[in-house]
């Protein structure tokens, strides 16, 4: 399996090289040269199978000869041994035909753990075998940072630098990044938004000399392996609902478009995905794009669902590559227009193709609270605001009779205590390890929203 850039001007890479590169040298995102297909017999074998077994079957075709089946098996088993639920991603019934997929049973209580625990081990294994070190940089709107730091802390082959928007993440999210003492962990509080953090990361990858000098590697969902790992839980959820003989729809709280693009990948691999619902908060650029065909950025509004407070959804570029028939020149044109004028307009055939599989709904702050309260009243469970947006969007989805819909619950309510108190007038049921963490001393570095300042800091701190 080889990997190509969405912008068509970077070299084809093996899986491991794409894993370590993160962003393509032409600024594009790596995708497989072709989509592997799983047979119906393979999909049926997932019914009743444990999560790790499904992961091994789904992931290995993307790696070809780079990672042997035996080594992948060990890596997968180790990655998911740290989850505190035997199913890793259990499925919980809500109302008839509507299910909640709980993706928050990992060490940092967010869906990012599912991919990050695997990614860290794959990268550490590759670097160690090659006798190399890497400087990992990432931007976070809340959950990616904590998951990355937890996964990479103490690993001998990497230094990790996470940029987060100062004052725009929850206290729990921040402390999951700032209370670790490992020497290879560096947390940077940027004076700006998540989009600013993401732009800084992309600029550092596009600075060829800096990238080479520092041996940069990325862990944001611009890294193909993140998306790849997230495809697995679409298969496990669908298998529990009767796939491949039963099509299944999904509603996905969406910010950077990586999680929902993983659902698209699962569909390309043969999973009968009936519909993918883009669930957004008031930062609704993706819902507006699906409605009008115009992708146009605006101001970021801070909300109770900070992981979705995004205007530039990086992984949408991967979908554009698919919608254009893998026309890299057209994708480059769209990305250039976005950089120059903050907007681009999709062609009619591309929009029609997108609408064939995707829908979208915008759930505002009051609606989010209403859904949180309704789920508690009807099902006796707290949910976090991101998950509530997924549930609210699922209830607006148009799917055929008899097709179940799965809402992705992307974070534990304990990560967003202020929102929980506002919705329920009670504290979240917080795991003891989080309670203990909140009392720890924080260690972070304030930094201006300036590329030169961030690069100088990384040069001074990294060992690569």
C-alpha positions in Angstrom: 0.0 0.0 0.0 1.4 3.4 -1.1 0.2 6.8 0.0 -0.3 9.9 -2.1 -0.9 13.6 -1.3 -4.3 15.3 -1.9 -2.3 18.1 -3.7 -0.4 15.7 -6.0 3.1 17.2 -5.8 4.6 15.1 -3.0 6.3 11.8 -3.4 4.4 8.5 -2.9 5.3 7.1 0.5 5.0 3.8 2.3 2.7 3.5 5.3 5.5 4.0 7.8 7.0 7.0 5.9 3.5 8.6 5.7 3.0 7.8 9.4 6.2 9.6 10.4 5.8 12.5 7.9 2.3 13.5 9.0 1.7 16.4 6.5 2.8 15.9 2.9 5.7 18.1 1.7 3.4 19.9 -0.7 1.0 20.9 2.1 -1.5 18.2 1.3 -2.7 15.3 3.3 -1.8 11.7 2.7 -4.4 9.1 1.6 -4.1 5.5 0.4 -3.5 5.1 -3.3 -6.6 2.9 -3.3 -9.2 1.8 -0.7 -8.9 -1.8 0.5 -12.2 -3.7 0.4 -13.4 -6.2 3.0 -15.6 -9.0 1.9 -19.1 -9.6 3.4 -17.7 -12.8 4.9 -15.0 -10.7 6.7 -17.6 -8.2 7.9 -19.8 -11.1 9.2 -16.8 -12.4 11.1 -16.9 -9.2 13.1 -20.2 -10.1 14.7 -19.4 -11.1 18.3 -15.7 -10.5 17.8 -13.7 -8.4 20.3 -12.5 -4.9 19.5 -8.9 -5.8 19.1 -9.6 -8.6 16.6 -11.7 -6.3 14.4 -8.9 -3.7 14.6 -6.3 -6.1 13.4 -8.4 -7.1 10.4 -9.4 -3.6 9.5 -6.0 -2.0 9.9 -3.6 -4.4 8.4 -4.5 -3.9 4.7 -3.4 -0.2 5.1 0.1 -1.3 6.2 1.0 -3.9 3.7 4.6 -5.1 4.4 5.6 -2.2 6.7 4.0 -3.7 9.8 3.8 -7.5 10.0 0.6 -9.1 11.2 2.4 -10.4 14.3 3.8 -7.0 15.3 0.5 -5.2 14.6 -1.3 -7.8 16.8 1.0 -7.0 19.8 0.7 -3.2 19.2 -3.1 -3.4 19.1 -3.4 -5.6 22.1 -1.2 -3.2 24.1 -3.0 -0.1 22.9 -6.4 -1.2 24.0 -5.4 -2.9 27.2 -5.4 0.5 28.9 -9.2 1.1 28.3 -11.4 0.6 31.3 -14.3 -1.1 29.4 -13.9 -4.7 28.0 -15.6 -3.7 24.8 -13.4 -0.6 24.3 -16.3 1.2 22.5 -19.6 -0.2 23.9 -22.9 0.5 22.2 -25.8 1.8 24.4 -29.4 1.9 23.3 -31.3 5.2 23.5 -34.8 5.4 21.9 -35.9 2.8 19.4 -33.4 2.6 16.5 -31.0 5.2 18.1 -27.8 4.1 19.8 -24.9 5.8 21.6 -21.4 4.6 20.8 -19.3 5.4 24.0 -15.8 6.3 22.8 -14.6 7.8 26.1 -13.3 4.7 28.1 -9.6 5.4 27.4 -7.1 7.1 29.7 -8.1 10.7 28.9 -11.9 10.1 28.7 -12.2 11.1 25.0 -12.5 9.4 21.6 -9.0 10.6 20.7 -7.5 7.9 22.9 -8.8 5.2 20.5 -6.5 6.4 17.8 -3.7 8.0 19.8 -2.8 5.0 21.9 -2.3 3.1 18.6 -0.5 5.9 16.8 2.0 6.4 19.6 3.0 2.7 19.6 3.2 2.6 15.8 5.4 5.6 15.7 7.6 4.6 18.6 8.1 1.2 17.1 9.1 2.6 13.7 11.5 5.2 15.1 13.1 2.7 17.5 13.7 0.2 14.7 15.2 3.0 12.5 17.4 4.3 15.3 15.7 7.8 15.0 14.2 10.4 17.2 11.3 12.7 16.2 9.9 16.0 17.4 6.1 15.6 17.5 4.1 18.8 17.2 0.3 19.0 17.4 -2.5 21.5 17.8 -5.5 20.8 20.0 -9.0 22.3 20.5 -9.1 20.2 23.7 -9.0 16.5 23.5 -6.2 15.7 21.1 -3.6 17.3 23.3 -4.3 15.3 26.4 -4.6 12.1 24.4 -1.4 12.7 22.6 0.6 13.6 25.8 -0.8 10.6 27.6 0.1 8.3 24.7 3.6 9.7 24.1 4.7 10.6 27.6 8.0 9.0 28.6 8.7 7.5 25.2 12.4 7.5 24.4 12.2 8.2 20.7 10.1 11.4 20.8 9.7 14.9 22.2 6.1 16.1 22.1 5.0 19.8 21.8 1.2 20.5 22.0 -0.2 23.9 21.2 -3.6 24.8 22.7 -5.6 28.0 22.6 -5.2 29.7 26.0 -8.5 30.1 27.8 -10.4 28.1 25.2 -10.3 24.6 26.6 -12.0 23.2 29.7 -10.1 23.0 33.0 -10.0 19.2 32.8 -8.8 19.3 29.2 -6.0 21.8 30.2 -4.9 19.9 33.2 -4.7 16.7 31.3 -2.0 18.4 29.3 -0.2 20.5 31.9 0.1 18.3 35.0 2.5 15.6 33.6 6.2 15.7 34.7 7.8 13.7 31.9 10.8 15.5 30.4 9.7 14.8 26.8 6.4 16.6 27.2 6.0 20.4 26.4 2.6 22.2 26.6 2.3 25.6 24.9 -0.5 28.0 25.7 -1.0 30.0 22.5 -2.6 33.5 22.6 -5.2 32.7 19.9 -7.8 30.2 18.7 -7.5 26.6 17.7 -7.4 27.6 14.1 -4.4 29.8 15.0 -2.7 26.8 16.6 -3.5 24.6 13.7 -2.1 27.2 11.3 1.2 27.4 13.3 1.6 23.6 13.1 1.0 23.6 9.3 3.4 26.5 8.9 6.1 24.6 10.7 5.6 21.5 8.6 5.8 23.7 5.5 9.1 25.2 6.6 11.3 22.6 5.0 14.5 23.5 6.8 12.8 23.6 10.2 11.0 20.4 9.5 14.2 18.6 8.6 16.3 20.1 11.3 13.8 19.1 14.0 12.7 15.8 12.5 9.1 16.9 12.8 6.2 14.4 13.0 2.6 15.2 13.5 -0.2 13.6 15.6 -3.2 15.7 14.6 -5.8 14.1 12.4 -3.7 15.4 9.4 -1.8 12.2 10.2 -3.4 9.4 8.2 -2.9 6.9 10.9 -5.3 8.8 13.2 -8.1 8.6 10.7 -7.2 5.0 9.9 -7.5 3.9 13.5 -10.9 5.6 13.9 -12.5 3.5 11.1 -12.4 0.5 13.4 -15.3 1.5 15.7 -17.6 2.1 12.8 -17.1 -1.6 12.0 -17.6 -2.8 15.5 -20.7 -0.7 16.1 -22.3 -1.8 12.7 -21.5 -5.4 13.4 -23.5 -5.3 16.7 -26.5 -4.0 14.7 -26.4 -6.6 12.0 -24.0 -5.4 9.3 -23.3 -6.3 6.5 -26.9 -7.4 6.2 -28.2 -4.3 7.9 -27.1 -0.8 6.7 -26.3 1.6 9.6 -26.3 5.5 9.8 -24.0 7.5 12.0 -24.2 11.0 13.6 -20.7 12.4 14.4 -19.9 15.5 16.4 -17.6 17.3 13.9 -14.8 19.8 14.2 -11.8 19.0 12.1 -13.7 16.4 10.0 -11.3 13.5 10.8 -13.8 11.4 12.8 -16.5 11.6 10.2 -14.1 11.0 7.4 -13.2 7.7 9.1 -16.8 6.8 8.6 -16.5 7.6 4.9 -13.4 5.4 4.7 -15.3 2.5 6.3 -18.0 2.9 3.6 -15.3 2.8 0.9 -14.0 -0.4 2.5 -17.4 -2.1 2.1 -19.3 -1.3 5.3 -23.0 -0.5 4.4 -23.1 3.0 5.8 -26.5 4.5 4.9 -25.8 8.0 6.0 -23.2 10.2 7.8 -24.6 13.1 9.7 -22.3 16.1 10.3 -23.2 17.4 13.8 -21.9 20.9 14.4 -22.3 23.6 17.0 -22.8 27.3 16.1 -19.4 27.2 14.4 -21.3 25.6 11.5 -19.0 26.0 8.5 -19.5 22.4 7.4 -23.3 22.5 7.7 -23.3 25.7 5.6 -21.0 24.1 3.1 -23.3 21.2 2.6 -26.3 23.5 2.3 -24.8 26.0 -0.2 -21.6 24.4 -1.7 -19.6 27.5 -0.4 -16.9 26.8 2.1 -16.4 30.2 3.8 -14.6 30.8 7.1 -15.9 33.2 9.7 -15.1 34.1 13.3 -14.7 31.3 15.8 -17.4 31.5 18.6 -16.4 30.1 22.0 -19.0 27.5 23.1 -19.6 24.8 25.7 -18.3 22.3 23.1 -14.8 23.7 22.6 -13.5 20.8 20.6 -15.8 21.9 17.8 -15.0 25.6 17.9 -13.3 25.4 14.5 -13.6 27.2 11.2 -10.9 25.4 9.2 -11.7 21.7 9.1 -8.4 20.2 7.8 -9.7 16.8 7.0 -12.3 18.2 4.7 -9.5 18.3 2.1 -9.4 14.6 2.1 -13.1 14.4 1.2 -12.6 17.1 -1.5 -10.0 14.9 -3.0 -12.5 12.1 -3.2 -15.4 14.3 -4.4 -13.3 15.7 -7.3 -12.4 12.2 -8.5 -9.0 12.5 -6.9 -8.2 15.6 -9.0 -5.2 17.0 -7.1 -5.0 20.2 -9.2 -8.6 21.1 -8.4 -7.9 20.5 -4.7 -4.9 22.7 -4.9 -7.1 25.4 -6.4 -9.6 25.1 -3.6 -6.9 25.3 -0.9 -5.2 28.3 -2.6 -8.5 30.1 -2.7 -9.1 29.3 0.9 -5.7 30.8 1.9 -6.1 33.9 -0.3 -9.8 34.8 0.3 -11.1 32.6 3.0 -13.6 30.8 0.7 -14.1 28.5 -2.2 -17.2 27.1 -4.0 -17.6 23.5 -4.8 -18.7 22.3 -8.3 -22.3 21.1 -8.6 -21.4 17.5 -9.2 -19.1 17.5 -6.2 -21.9 18.8 -3.9 -24.4 16.3 -5.3 -21.9 13.5 -4.5 -21.4 14.7 -1.0 -25.1 15.0 -0.3 -25.6 11.4 -1.4 -23.9 10.2 1.8 -23.7 13.2 4.1 -26.3 15.3 5.9 -25.7 18.1 8.5 -27.4 19.8 11.4 -26.4 22.9 13.5 -27.2 22.5 17.2 -27.0 25.7 19.1 -26.2 26.3 22.8 -29.8 26.1 24.0 -30.5 23.0 21.9 -27.4 21.4 23.3 -28.6 21.9 26.9 -32.1 20.6 26.0 -30.6 17.4 24.6 -28.4 16.9 27.6 -31.4 17.3 29.9 -33.7 15.1 27.8 -31.2 12.2 27.7 -30.8 12.4 31.5 -34.6 12.5 32.0 -35.3 9.6 29.6 -32.2 7.4 30.0 -30.8 8.4 33.4 -27.4 9.2 32.1 -25.3 12.3 31.8 -23.7 13.1 28.4 -21.2 15.8 27.5 -22.1 18.8 25.2 -20.3 17.3 22.2 -22.1 14.0 22.5 -25.4 15.9 22.9 -24.8 17.7 19.6 -24.4 14.3 18.0 -27.6 13.1 19.5 -29.5 16.3 18.5 -28.3 16.0 14.9 -29.2 12.3 14.8 -32.8 13.2 15.6 -32.8 15.4 12.6 -31.3 12.8 10.2 -33.4 11.5 7.3 -32.8 7.8 7.0 -34.9 5.0 5.6 -37.3 3.1 7.8 -35.6 0.4 9.8 -32.1 1.8 9.5 -30.6 2.3 12.9 -28.5 5.4 13.6 -25.5 5.5 15.9 -24.5 8.8 17.7 -20.8 9.0 18.6 -20.3 9.9 22.3 -16.9 11.5 21.9 -16.1 12.5 25.5 -17.0 11.7 29.1 -19.1 14.4 30.8 -16.4 14.8 33.5 -14.3 16.6 30.9 -16.8 19.5 30.8 -18.0 20.0 34.4 -19.2 23.6 33.8 -21.5 22.4 31.0 -22.7 19.5 33.1 -23.5 21.7 36.1 -25.4 24.2 33.8 -27.4 21.4 32.3 -28.1 19.2 35.3 -27.4 21.4 38.3 -25.2 18.6 39.6 -21.5 17.7 39.3 -20.5 15.0 36.8 -19.6 11.5 38.0 -15.9 12.1 37.9 -13.4 9.2 37.9 -11.1 9.3 40.9 -8.0 9.7 38.8 -9.4 12.9 37.3 -10.2 14.2 40.8 -6.7 13.6 41.8 -5.2 15.2 38.7 -7.1 18.4 39.3 -5.1 19.0 42.4 -1.7 18.7 40.7 0.6 21.6 39.9 0.5 22.8 36.3 3.4 23.3 33.9 2.9 25.1 30.6 4.6 27.7 28.5 2.7 30.8 27.4 3.6 31.8 23.8 2.5 34.5 21.4 0.7 33.6 18.2 3.9 34.1 16.2 5.6 31.4 14.1 9.1 32.6 14.9 8.5 32.6 18.7 7.0 29.0 18.6 9.9 27.7 16.4 12.5 29.3 18.7 11.0 27.7 21.7 10.8 24.2 20.1 14.5 24.5 18.9 15.5 25.3 22.5 13.6 22.5 24.1 13.7 19.6 21.7 16.4 16.8 21.8 15.9 15.5 18.2 
